[in-house]
Amino acid sequence: MIKVVRGNPTPEELAAALAVVQARAAAIEGGAADGPRPPEGWSDPARIARSSRPLPGPRAWARSYWPV
């Protein structure tokens, strides 16, 4: 049950808020049933291995870090 604590929403505003809450709950429930998701592209360690090795230079130590 949802209770309006402050303010006086119109029926349209209340319906819109409930639609967002229901859509979010359905997305979470549907995503949990599919199992674990594959890692995003930016956090994939294989992405670093595809690029060339860092060239020596003043900041080469910063580019050589391998995130866990």
N, CA, C and O atoms as a Tripos MOL2 file, in Angstrom:
@<TRIPOS>MOLECULE
protein
  272   271    68     0     0
PROTEIN
NO_CHARGES

@<TRIPOS>ATOM
      1 N           0.8380   -1.1640    0.0000 N.3       1 MET1
      2 CA          0.0000    0.0000    0.0000 C.3       1 MET1
      3 C           0.8920    1.2390    0.0000 C.2       1 MET1
      4 O           1.9030    1.2940    0.7000 O.2       1 MET1
      5 N           0.5040    2.2160   -0.7860 N.am      2 ILE2
      6 CA          1.2460    3.4620   -0.8730 C.3       2 ILE2
      7 C           0.4070    4.5580   -0.2410 C.2       2 ILE2
      8 O          -0.7940    4.6660   -0.4880 O.2       2 ILE2
      9 N           1.0650    5.3740    0.5830 N.am      3 LYS3
     10 CA          0.3740    6.4320    1.3060 C.3       3 LYS3
     11 C           1.0350    7.7600    0.9670 C.2       3 LYS3
     12 O           2.2580    7.8790    1.0280 O.2       3 LYS3
     13 N           0.2350    8.7550    0.6130 N.am      4 VAL4
     14 CA          0.7420   10.0970    0.3530 C.3       4 VAL4
     15 C           0.9010   10.7900    1.6980 C.2       4 VAL4
     16 O          -0.0760   11.0130    2.4130 O.2       4 VAL4
     17 N           2.1350   11.1250    2.0300 N.am      5 VAL5
     18 CA          2.4250   11.7200    3.3310 C.3       5 VAL5
     19 C           2.3230   13.2390    3.2720 C.2       5 VAL5
     20 O           1.8480   13.8660    4.2180 O.2       5 VAL5
     21 N           2.7630   13.8320    2.1730 N.am      6 ARG6
     22 CA          2.7810   15.2800    2.0750 C.3       6 ARG6
     23 C           2.3560   15.6920    0.6740 C.2       6 ARG6
     24 O           2.7300   15.0450   -0.3040 O.2       6 ARG6
     25 N           1.5900   16.7480    0.5730 N.am      7 GLY7
     26 CA          1.1590   17.2540   -0.7180 C.3       7 GLY7
     27 C          -0.2190   16.7340   -1.0720 C.2       7 GLY7
     28 O          -0.8320   15.9750   -0.3210 O.2       7 GLY7
     29 N          -0.6900   17.1580   -2.2270 N.am      8 ASN8
     30 CA         -2.0060   16.7580   -2.7030 C.3       8 ASN8
     31 C          -1.8970   16.4260   -4.1850 C.2       8 ASN8
     32 O          -2.2230   17.2690   -5.0210 O.2       8 ASN8
     33 N          -1.4440   15.2160   -4.5360 N.am      9 PRO9
     34 CA         -1.2620   14.8920   -5.9520 C.3       9 PRO9
     35 C          -2.6080   14.7140   -6.6460 C.2       9 PRO9
     36 O          -3.5930   14.2760   -6.0500 O.2       9 PRO9
     37 N          -2.6120   15.0670   -7.9150 N.am     10 THR10
     38 CA         -3.8000   14.8210   -8.7230 C.3      10 THR10
     39 C          -3.8650   13.3320   -9.0260 C.2      10 THR10
     40 O          -2.8590   12.6360   -8.8930 O.2      10 THR10
     41 N          -5.0200   12.8310   -9.4280 N.am     11 PRO11
     42 CA         -5.1000   11.4090   -9.7810 C.3      11 PRO11
     43 C          -4.1300   11.0120  -10.9010 C.2      11 PRO11
     44 O          -3.6070    9.8980  -10.9130 O.2      11 PRO11
     45 N          -3.8970   11.9360  -11.8390 N.am     12 GLU12
     46 CA         -2.9620   11.6370  -12.9320 C.3      12 GLU12
     47 C          -1.5290   11.5130  -12.4130 C.2      12 GLU12
     48 O          -0.7920   10.6200  -12.8300 O.2      12 GLU12
     49 N          -1.1300   12.4150  -11.4950 N.am     13 GLU13
     50 CA          0.2110   12.3500  -10.9190 C.3      13 GLU13
     51 C           0.3980   11.0780  -10.1040 C.2      13 GLU13
     52 O           1.4510   10.4440  -10.1670 O.2      13 GLU13
     53 N          -0.6050   10.7150   -9.3520 N.am     14 LEU14
     54 CA         -0.5320    9.4970   -8.5510 C.3      14 LEU14
     55 C          -0.4510    8.2630   -9.4450 C.2      14 LEU14
     56 O           0.3040    7.3340   -9.1570 O.2      14 LEU14
     57 N          -1.2250    8.2500  -10.5250 N.am     15 ALA15
     58 CA         -1.1850    7.1230  -11.4600 C.3      15 ALA15
     59 C           0.1830    7.0230  -12.1330 C.2      15 ALA15
     60 O           0.6930    5.9220  -12.3390 O.2      15 ALA15
     61 N           0.7800    8.1700  -12.4780 N.am     16 ALA16
     62 CA          2.1030    8.1580  -13.1020 C.3      16 ALA16
     63 C           3.1600    7.6280  -12.1320 C.2      16 ALA16
     64 O           4.0260    6.8450  -12.5220 O.2      16 ALA16
     65 N           3.0890    8.0500  -10.8830 N.am     17 ALA17
     66 CA          4.0520    7.5730   -9.8900 C.3      17 ALA17
     67 C           3.9020    6.0720   -9.6660 C.2      17 ALA17
     68 O           4.9000    5.3590   -9.5630 O.2      17 ALA17
     69 N           2.6840    5.5930   -9.5910 N.am     18 LEU18
     70 CA          2.4610    4.1590   -9.3990 C.3      18 LEU18
     71 C           2.9150    3.3560  -10.6110 C.2      18 LEU18
     72 O           3.4200    2.2430  -10.4600 O.2      18 LEU18
     73 N           2.7430    3.9040  -11.8050 N.am     19 ALA19
     74 CA          3.1940    3.2070  -13.0080 C.3      19 ALA19
     75 C           4.7170    3.0500  -12.9990 C.2      19 ALA19
     76 O           5.2360    2.0070  -13.3950 O.2      19 ALA19
     77 N           5.4240    4.0780  -12.5520 N.am     20 VAL20
     78 CA          6.8910    4.0030  -12.4820 C.3      20 VAL20
     79 C           7.3140    2.9510  -11.4540 C.2      20 VAL20
     80 O           8.2230    2.1620  -11.7130 O.2      20 VAL20
     81 N           6.6650    2.9370  -10.3030 N.am     21 VAL21
     82 CA          7.0120    1.9680   -9.2650 C.3      21 VAL21
     83 C           6.7340    0.5470   -9.7550 C.2      21 VAL21
     84 O           7.5470   -0.3520   -9.5390 O.2      21 VAL21
     85 N           5.6010    0.3390  -10.4060 N.am     22 GLN22
     86 CA          5.2710   -0.9980  -10.9140 C.3      22 GLN22
     87 C           6.2310   -1.4350  -12.0100 C.2      22 GLN22
     88 O           6.6410   -2.5950  -12.0450 O.2      22 GLN22
     89 N           6.5960   -0.5180  -12.9090 N.am     23 ALA23
     90 CA          7.5340   -0.8650  -13.9860 C.3      23 ALA23
     91 C           8.8970   -1.2200  -13.4150 C.2      23 ALA23
     92 O           9.5400   -2.1620  -13.8770 O.2      23 ALA23
     93 N           9.3380   -0.4730  -12.4190 N.am     24 ARG24
     94 CA         10.6340   -0.7570  -11.7940 C.3      24 ARG24
     95 C          10.6250   -2.1090  -11.0920 C.2      24 ARG24
     96 O          11.5840   -2.8740  -11.1890 O.2      24 ARG24
     97 N           9.5320   -2.3990  -10.3840 N.am     25 ALA25
     98 CA          9.4270   -3.6890   -9.6970 C.3      25 ALA25
     99 C           9.3970   -4.8370  -10.6950 C.2      25 ALA25
    100 O          10.0020   -5.8820  -10.4530 O.2      25 ALA25
    101 N           8.7060   -4.6580  -11.8080 N.am     26 ALA26
    102 CA          8.6530   -5.7040  -12.8330 C.3      26 ALA26
    103 C          10.0200   -5.9100  -13.4720 C.2      26 ALA26
    104 O          10.3960   -7.0430  -13.7740 O.2      26 ALA26
    105 N          10.7700   -4.8260  -13.6820 N.am     27 ALA27
    106 CA         12.0990   -4.9490  -14.2800 C.3      27 ALA27
    107 C          13.0520   -5.6740  -13.3410 C.2      27 ALA27
    108 O          13.8510   -6.5000  -13.7830 O.2      27 ALA27
    109 N          12.9740   -5.3760  -12.0680 N.am     28 ILE28
    110 CA         13.8400   -6.0480  -11.0930 C.3      28 ILE28
    111 C          13.4780   -7.5200  -10.9900 C.2      28 ILE28
    112 O          14.3600   -8.3790  -10.9580 O.2      28 ILE28
    113 N          12.2040   -7.8090  -10.9390 N.am     29 GLU29
    114 CA         11.7510   -9.1980  -10.8280 C.3      29 GLU29
    115 C          12.1120   -9.9870  -12.0780 C.2      29 GLU29
    116 O          12.5380  -11.1380  -11.9780 O.2      29 GLU29
    117 N          11.9500   -9.3910  -13.2440 N.am     30 GLY30
    118 CA         12.2770  -10.0740  -14.4920 C.3      30 GLY30
    119 C          13.7670  -10.2820  -14.6670 C.2      30 GLY30
    120 O          14.1870  -11.2970  -15.2210 O.2      30 GLY30
    121 N          14.5750   -9.3390  -14.2040 N.am     31 GLY31
    122 CA         16.0280   -9.4520  -14.3300 C.3      31 GLY31
    123 C          16.5960  -10.5040  -13.4100 C.2      31 GLY31
    124 O          17.5900  -11.1440  -13.7530 O.2      31 GLY31
    125 N          15.9930  -10.7050  -12.2480 N.am     32 ALA32
    126 CA         16.5000  -11.6870  -11.2910 C.3      32 ALA32
    127 C          16.2690  -13.1040  -11.7930 C.2      32 ALA32
    128 O          17.0430  -14.0040  -11.4660 O.2      32 ALA32
    129 N          15.2350  -13.3180  -12.5700 N.am     33 ALA33
    130 CA         14.9200  -14.6560  -13.0640 C.3      33 ALA33
    131 C          15.8730  -15.0840  -14.1870 C.2      33 ALA33
    132 O          16.0460  -16.2780  -14.4310 O.2      33 ALA33
    133 N          16.4840  -14.1200  -14.8620 N.am     34 ASP34
    134 CA         17.3700  -14.4330  -15.9790 C.3      34 ASP34
    135 C          18.7430  -14.9030  -15.5340 C.2      34 ASP34
    136 O          19.4910  -15.4520  -16.3430 O.2      34 ASP34
    137 N          19.0880  -14.7090  -14.3000 N.am     35 GLY35
    138 CA         20.3970  -15.1190  -13.8060 C.3      35 GLY35
    139 C          21.3710  -13.9610  -13.8500 C.2      35 GLY35
    140 O          20.9740  -12.8270  -14.1230 O.2      35 GLY35
    141 N          22.6370  -14.2270  -13.5860 N.am     36 PRO36
    142 CA         23.6180  -13.1420  -13.5640 C.3      36 PRO36
    143 C          23.8280  -12.5590  -14.9550 C.2      36 PRO36
    144 O          23.8290  -13.2730  -15.9580 O.2      36 PRO36
    145 N          24.0050  -11.2490  -14.9860 N.am     37 ARG37
    146 CA         24.2280  -10.5790  -16.2590 C.3      37 ARG37
    147 C          25.7100  -10.6090  -16.6010 C.2      37 ARG37
    148 O          26.5450  -10.6200  -15.6960 O.2      37 ARG37
    149 N          26.0580  -10.6230  -17.8820 N.am     38 PRO38
    150 CA         27.4750  -10.5590  -18.2580 C.3      38 PRO38
    151 C          28.0330   -9.1820  -17.9030 C.2      38 PRO38
    152 O          27.2750   -8.2170  -17.8070 O.2      38 PRO38
    153 N          29.3390   -9.0820  -17.7100 N.am     39 PRO39
    154 CA         29.9140   -7.7850  -17.3520 C.3      39 PRO39
    155 C          29.7380   -6.7730  -18.4800 C.2      39 PRO39
    156 O          29.7050   -7.1280  -19.6580 O.2      39 PRO39
    157 N          29.6270   -5.5310  -18.0990 N.am     40 GLU40
    158 CA         29.5210   -4.4570  -19.0840 C.3      40 GLU40
    159 C          30.8450   -4.3440  -19.8390 C.2      40 GLU40
    160 O          31.8830   -4.7960  -19.3550 O.2      40 GLU40
    161 N          30.8020   -3.7490  -21.0060 N.am     41 GLY41
    162 CA         31.9940   -3.6490  -21.8270 C.3      41 GLY41
    163 C          33.1120   -2.8520  -21.2040 C.2      41 GLY41
    164 O          34.2810   -3.2100  -21.3510 O.2      41 GLY41
    165 N          32.7780   -1.7670  -20.5040 N.am     42 TRP42
    166 CA         33.8260   -0.9180  -19.9440 C.3      42 TRP42
    167 C          34.5470   -1.5750  -18.7760 C.2      42 TRP42
    168 O          35.6870   -1.2140  -18.4850 O.2      42 TRP42
    169 N          33.9100   -2.5370  -18.0940 N.am     43 SER43
    170 CA         34.5530   -3.1700  -16.9460 C.3      43 SER43
    171 C          35.1570   -4.5310  -17.2900 C.2      43 SER43
    172 O          35.6570   -5.2230  -16.4040 O.2      43 SER43
    173 N          35.1170   -4.9150  -18.5430 N.am     44 ASP44
    174 CA         35.6390   -6.2090  -18.9620 C.3      44 ASP44
    175 C          37.1660   -6.1560  -19.0290 C.2      44 ASP44
    176 O          37.7040   -5.3670  -19.8050 O.2      44 ASP44
    177 N          37.8900   -6.9740  -18.2390 N.am     45 PRO45
    178 CA         39.3550   -6.9380  -18.2890 C.3      45 PRO45
    179 C          39.9220   -7.3040  -19.6590 C.2      45 PRO45
    180 O          41.0300   -6.8910  -19.9990 O.2      45 PRO45
    181 N          39.1740   -8.0730  -20.4450 N.am     46 ALA46
    182 CA         39.6690   -8.4350  -21.7730 C.3      46 ALA46
    183 C          39.7780   -7.2110  -22.6800 C.2      46 ALA46
    184 O          40.5200   -7.2370  -23.6610 O.2      46 ALA46
    185 N          39.0600   -6.1570  -22.3700 N.am     47 ARG47
    186 CA         39.1240   -4.9400  -23.1700 C.3      47 ARG47
    187 C          40.5340   -4.3540  -23.1280 C.2      47 ARG47
    188 O          41.0210   -3.8330  -24.1310 O.2      47 ARG47
    189 N          41.1810   -4.4370  -21.9860 N.am     48 ILE48
    190 CA         42.5290   -3.8890  -21.8450 C.3      48 ILE48
    191 C          43.5180   -4.7410  -22.6420 C.2      48 ILE48
    192 O          44.4490   -4.2080  -23.2460 O.2      48 ILE48
    193 N          43.3230   -6.0510  -22.6450 N.am     49 ALA49
    194 CA         44.2500   -6.9410  -23.3460 C.3      49 ALA49
    195 C          44.1640   -6.7610  -24.8540 C.2      49 ALA49
    196 O          45.1230   -7.0710  -25.5610 O.2      49 ALA49
    197 N          43.0400   -6.2680  -25.3640 N.am     50 ARG50
    198 CA         42.8980   -6.0790  -26.8030 C.3      50 ARG50
    199 C          43.7370   -4.9050  -27.3020 C.2      50 ARG50
    200 O          44.1560   -4.8900  -28.4590 O.2      50 ARG50
    201 N          43.9820   -3.9330  -26.4450 N.am     51 SER51
    202 CA         44.7440   -2.7660  -26.8720 C.3      51 SER51
    203 C          46.2480   -3.0630  -26.8060 C.2      51 SER51
    204 O          46.6820   -4.0560  -26.2210 O.2      51 SER51
    205 N          47.0100   -2.1850  -27.4160 N.am     52 SER52
    206 CA         48.4580   -2.3810  -27.3850 C.3      52 SER52
    207 C          48.9910   -2.0870  -25.9870 C.2      52 SER52
    208 O          48.3500   -1.3960  -25.1950 O.2      52 SER52
    209 N          50.1530   -2.6150  -25.7020 N.am     53 ARG53
    210 CA         50.7570   -2.3930  -24.3940 C.3      53 ARG53
    211 C          51.1520   -0.9310  -24.2620 C.2      53 ARG53
    212 O          51.4230   -0.2760  -25.2680 O.2      53 ARG53
    213 N          51.1900   -0.4070  -23.0390 N.am     54 PRO54
    214 CA         51.5540    1.0050  -22.8690 C.3      54 PRO54
    215 C          53.0050    1.2580  -23.2480 C.2      54 PRO54
    216 O          53.8920    0.4510  -22.9670 O.2      54 PRO54
    217 N          53.2160    2.3660  -23.8740 N.am     55 LEU55
    218 CA         54.5690    2.7550  -24.2540 C.3      55 LEU55
    219 C          55.2690    3.3800  -23.0560 C.2      55 LEU55
    220 O          54.6140    3.9880  -22.2100 O.2      55 LEU55
    221 N          56.5850    3.2410  -22.9710 N.am     56 PRO56
    222 CA         57.2950    3.8530  -21.8540 C.3      56 PRO56
    223 C          57.1510    5.3730  -21.8950 C.2      56 PRO56
    224 O          57.0920    5.9810  -22.9630 O.2      56 PRO56
    225 N          57.0990    5.9530  -20.7360 N.am     57 GLY57
    226 CA         56.9760    7.4060  -20.6510 C.3      57 GLY57
    227 C          56.7380    7.8090  -19.2110 C.2      57 GLY57
    228 O          56.7230    6.9670  -18.3130 O.2      57 GLY57
    229 N          56.5530    9.1010  -18.9960 N.am     58 PRO58
    230 CA         56.4080    9.5860  -17.6300 C.3      58 PRO58
    231 C          55.1940    9.0190  -16.9030 C.2      58 PRO58
    232 O          55.2490    8.8770  -15.6820 O.2      58 PRO58
    233 N          54.1110    8.6920  -17.5820 N.am     59 ARG59
    234 CA         52.9200    8.1710  -16.9100 C.3      59 ARG59
    235 C          52.6290    6.7290  -17.2960 C.2      59 ARG59
    236 O          51.4830    6.2880  -17.2060 O.2      59 ARG59
    237 N          53.6350    5.9940  -17.7220 N.am     60 ALA60
    238 CA         53.4310    4.6040  -18.1260 C.3      60 ALA60
    239 C          52.9600    3.7480  -16.9690 C.2      60 ALA60
    240 O          52.2100    2.7940  -17.1800 O.2      60 ALA60
    241 N          53.3780    4.0590  -15.7540 N.am     61 TRP61
    242 CA         52.9650    3.2790  -14.5880 C.3      61 TRP61
    243 C          51.4510    3.3760  -14.3950 C.2      61 TRP61
    244 O          50.8300    2.4060  -13.9620 O.2      61 TRP61
    245 N          50.8430    4.5260  -14.7060 N.am     62 ALA62
    246 CA         49.4030    4.6960  -14.5150 C.3      62 ALA62
    247 C          48.6260    3.9110  -15.5620 C.2      62 ALA62
    248 O          47.5250    3.4380  -15.2800 O.2      62 ALA62
    249 N          49.1680    3.7660  -16.7540 N.am     63 ARG63
    250 CA         48.4680    3.0390  -17.8110 C.3      63 ARG63
    251 C          48.6630    1.5330  -17.7010 C.2      63 ARG63
    252 O          47.9660    0.7750  -18.3750 O.2      63 ARG63
    253 N          49.5870    1.0890  -16.8740 N.am     64 SER64
    254 CA         49.8590   -0.3470  -16.7680 C.3      64 SER64
    255 C          49.0220   -1.0320  -15.6990 C.2      64 SER64
    256 O          49.1100   -2.2510  -15.5450 O.2      64 SER64
    257 N          48.2190   -0.2880  -14.9610 N.am     65 TYR65
    258 CA         47.4150   -0.8650  -13.8950 C.3      65 TYR65
    259 C          46.3560   -1.7740  -14.4730 C.2      65 TYR65
    260 O          45.6570   -1.3910  -15.4110 O.2      65 TYR65
    261 N          46.2220   -2.9720  -13.9310 N.am     66 TRP66
    262 CA         45.2270   -3.9540  -14.3680 C.3      66 TRP66
    263 C          44.1210   -4.0080  -13.3160 C.2      66 TRP66
    264 O          44.3510   -4.5230  -12.2220 O.2      66 TRP66
    265 N          42.9190   -3.4880  -13.6160 N.am     67 PRO67
    266 CA         41.8560   -3.5000  -12.6000 C.3      67 PRO67
    267 C          41.3960   -4.9160  -12.2980 C.2      67 PRO67
    268 O          41.3930   -5.7840  -13.1710 O.2      67 PRO67
    269 N          41.0130   -5.1310  -11.0660 N.am     68 VAL68
    270 CA         40.5770   -6.4510  -10.6300 C.3      68 VAL68
    271 C          39.1010   -6.5960  -10.8300 C.2      68 VAL68
    272 O          38.5360   -7.6450  -10.5220 O.2      68 VAL68
@<TRIPOS>BOND
     1     1     2 1
     2     2     3 1
     3     3     4 2
     4     3     5 am
     5     5     6 1
     6     6     7 1
     7     7     8 2
     8     7     9 am
     9     9    10 1
    10    10    11 1
    11    11    12 2
    12    11    13 am
    13    13    14 1
    14    14    15 1
    15    15    16 2
    16    15    17 am
    17    17    18 1
    18    18    19 1
    19    19    20 2
    20    19    21 am
    21    21    22 1
    22    22    23 1
    23    23    24 2
    24    23    25 am
    25    25    26 1
    26    26    27 1
    27    27    28 2
    28    27    29 am
    29    29    30 1
    30    30    31 1
    31    31    32 2
    32    31    33 am
    33    33    34 1
    34    34    35 1
    35    35    36 2
    36    35    37 am
    37    37    38 1
    38    38    39 1
    39    39    40 2
    40    39    41 am
    41    41    42 1
    42    42    43 1
    43    43    44 2
    44    43    45 am
    45    45    46 1
    46    46    47 1
    47    47    48 2
    48    47    49 am
    49    49    50 1
    50    50    51 1
    51    51    52 2
    52    51    53 am
    53    53    54 1
    54    54    55 1
    55    55    56 2
    56    55    57 am
    57    57    58 1
    58    58    59 1
    59    59    60 2
    60    59    61 am
    61    61    62 1
    62    62    63 1
    63    63    64 2
    64    63    65 am
    65    65    66 1
    66    66    67 1
    67    67    68 2
    68    67    69 am
    69    69    70 1
    70    70    71 1
    71    71    72 2
    72    71    73 am
    73    73    74 1
    74    74    75 1
    75    75    76 2
    76    75    77 am
    77    77    78 1
    78    78    79 1
    79    79    80 2
    80    79    81 am
    81    81    82 1
    82    82    83 1
    83    83    84 2
    84    83    85 am
    85    85    86 1
    86    86    87 1
    87    87    88 2
    88    87    89 am
    89    89    90 1
    90    90    91 1
    91    91    92 2
    92    91    93 am
    93    93    94 1
    94    94    95 1
    95    95    96 2
    96    95    97 am
    97    97    98 1
    98    98    99 1
    99    99   100 2
   100    99   101 am
   101   101   102 1
   102   102   103 1
   103   103   104 2
   104   103   105 am
   105   105   106 1
   106   106   107 1
   107   107   108 2
   108   107   109 am
   109   109   110 1
   110   110   111 1
   111   111   112 2
   112   111   113 am
   113   113   114 1
   114   114   115 1
   115   115   116 2
   116   115   117 am
   117   117   118 1
   118   118   119 1
   119   119   120 2
   120   119   121 am
   121   121   122 1
   122   122   123 1
   123   123   124 2
   124   123   125 am
   125   125   126 1
   126   126   127 1
   127   127   128 2
   128   127   129 am
   129   129   130 1
   130   130   131 1
   131   131   132 2
   132   131   133 am
   133   133   134 1
   134   134   135 1
   135   135   136 2
   136   135   137 am
   137   137   138 1
   138   138   139 1
   139   139   140 2
   140   139   141 am
   141   141   142 1
   142   142   143 1
   143   143   144 2
   144   143   145 am
   145   145   146 1
   146   146   147 1
   147   147   148 2
   148   147   149 am
   149   149   150 1
   150   150   151 1
   151   151   152 2
   152   151   153 am
   153   153   154 1
   154   154   155 1
   155   155   156 2
   156   155   157 am
   157   157   158 1
   158   158   159 1
   159   159   160 2
   160   159   161 am
   161   161   162 1
   162   162   163 1
   163   163   164 2
   164   163   165 am
   165   165   166 1
   166   166   167 1
   167   167   168 2
   168   167   169 am
   169   169   170 1
   170   170   171 1
   171   171   172 2
   172   171   173 am
   173   173   174 1
   174   174   175 1
   175   175   176 2
   176   175   177 am
   177   177   178 1
   178   178   179 1
   179   179   180 2
   180   179   181 am
   181   181   182 1
   182   182   183 1
   183   183   184 2
   184   183   185 am
   185   185   186 1
   186   186   187 1
   187   187   188 2
   188   187   189 am
   189   189   190 1
   190   190   191 1
   191   191   192 2
   192   191   193 am
   193   193   194 1
   194   194   195 1
   195   195   196 2
   196   195   197 am
   197   197   198 1
   198   198   199 1
   199   199   200 2
   200   199   201 am
   201   201   202 1
   202   202   203 1
   203   203   204 2
   204   203   205 am
   205   205   206 1
   206   206   207 1
   207   207   208 2
   208   207   209 am
   209   209   210 1
   210   210   211 1
   211   211   212 2
   212   211   213 am
   213   213   214 1
   214   214   215 1
   215   215   216 2
   216   215   217 am
   217   217   218 1
   218   218   219 1
   219   219   220 2
   220   219   221 am
   221   221   222 1
   222   222   223 1
   223   223   224 2
   224   223   225 am
   225   225   226 1
   226   226   227 1
   227   227   228 2
   228   227   229 am
   229   229   230 1
   230   230   231 1
   231   231   232 2
   232   231   233 am
   233   233   234 1
   234   234   235 1
   235   235   236 2
   236   235   237 am
   237   237   238 1
   238   238   239 1
   239   239   240 2
   240   239   241 am
   241   241   242 1
   242   242   243 1
   243   243   244 2
   244   243   245 am
   245   245   246 1
   246   246   247 1
   247   247   248 2
   248   247   249 am
   249   249   250 1
   250   250   251 1
   251   251   252 2
   252   251   253 am
   253   253   254 1
   254   254   255 1
   255   255   256 2
   256   255   257 am
   257   257   258 1
   258   258   259 1
   259   259   260 2
   260   259   261 am
   261   261   262 1
   262   262   263 1
   263   263   264 2
   264   263   265 am
   265   265   266 1
   266   266   267 1
   267   267   268 2
   268   267   269 am
   269   269   270 1
   270   270   271 1
   271   271   272 2
@<TRIPOS>SUBSTRUCTURE
     1 MET1         2 RESIDUE 1 A MET
     2 ILE2         6 RESIDUE 1 A ILE
     3 LYS3        10 RESIDUE 1 A LYS
     4 VAL4        14 RESIDUE 1 A VAL
     5 VAL5        18 RESIDUE 1 A VAL
     6 ARG6        22 RESIDUE 1 A ARG
     7 GLY7        26 RESIDUE 1 A GLY
     8 ASN8        30 RESIDUE 1 A ASN
     9 PRO9        34 RESIDUE 1 A PRO
    10 THR10       38 RESIDUE 1 A THR
    11 PRO11       42 RESIDUE 1 A PRO
    12 GLU12       46 RESIDUE 1 A GLU
    13 GLU13       50 RESIDUE 1 A GLU
    14 LEU14       54 RESIDUE 1 A LEU
    15 ALA15       58 RESIDUE 1 A ALA
    16 ALA16       62 RESIDUE 1 A ALA
    17 ALA17       66 RESIDUE 1 A ALA
    18 LEU18       70 RESIDUE 1 A LEU
    19 ALA19       74 RESIDUE 1 A ALA
    20 VAL20       78 RESIDUE 1 A VAL
    21 VAL21       82 RESIDUE 1 A VAL
    22 GLN22       86 RESIDUE 1 A GLN
    23 ALA23       90 RESIDUE 1 A ALA
    24 ARG24       94 RESIDUE 1 A ARG
    25 ALA25       98 RESIDUE 1 A ALA
    26 ALA26      102 RESIDUE 1 A ALA
    27 ALA27      106 RESIDUE 1 A ALA
    28 ILE28      110 RESIDUE 1 A ILE
    29 GLU29      114 RESIDUE 1 A GLU
    30 GLY30      118 RESIDUE 1 A GLY
    31 GLY31      122 RESIDUE 1 A GLY
    32 ALA32      126 RESIDUE 1 A ALA
    33 ALA33      130 RESIDUE 1 A ALA
    34 ASP34      134 RESIDUE 1 A ASP
    35 GLY35      138 RESIDUE 1 A GLY
    36 PRO36      142 RESIDUE 1 A PRO
    37 ARG37      146 RESIDUE 1 A ARG
    38 PRO38      150 RESIDUE 1 A PRO
    39 PRO39      154 RESIDUE 1 A PRO
    40 GLU40      158 RESIDUE 1 A GLU
    41 GLY41      162 RESIDUE 1 A GLY
    42 TRP42      166 RESIDUE 1 A TRP
    43 SER43      170 RESIDUE 1 A SER
    44 ASP44      174 RESIDUE 1 A ASP
    45 PRO45      178 RESIDUE 1 A PRO
    46 ALA46      182 RESIDUE 1 A ALA
    47 ARG47      186 RESIDUE 1 A ARG
    48 ILE48      190 RESIDUE 1 A ILE
    49 ALA49      194 RESIDUE 1 A ALA
    50 ARG50      198 RESIDUE 1 A ARG
    51 SER51      202 RESIDUE 1 A SER
    52 SER52      206 RESIDUE 1 A SER
    53 ARG53      210 RESIDUE 1 A ARG
    54 PRO54      214 RESIDUE 1 A PRO
    55 LEU55      218 RESIDUE 1 A LEU
    56 PRO56      222 RESIDUE 1 A PRO
    57 GLY57      226 RESIDUE 1 A GLY
    58 PRO58      230 RESIDUE 1 A PRO
    59 ARG59      234 RESIDUE 1 A ARG
    60 ALA60      238 RESIDUE 1 A ALA
    61 TRP61      242 RESIDUE 1 A TRP
    62 ALA62      246 RESIDUE 1 A ALA
    63 ARG63      250 RESIDUE 1 A ARG
    64 SER64      254 RESIDUE 1 A SER
    65 TYR65      258 RESIDUE 1 A TYR
    66 TRP66      262 RESIDUE 1 A TRP
    67 PRO67      266 RESIDUE 1 A PRO
    68 VAL68      270 RESIDUE 1 A VAL
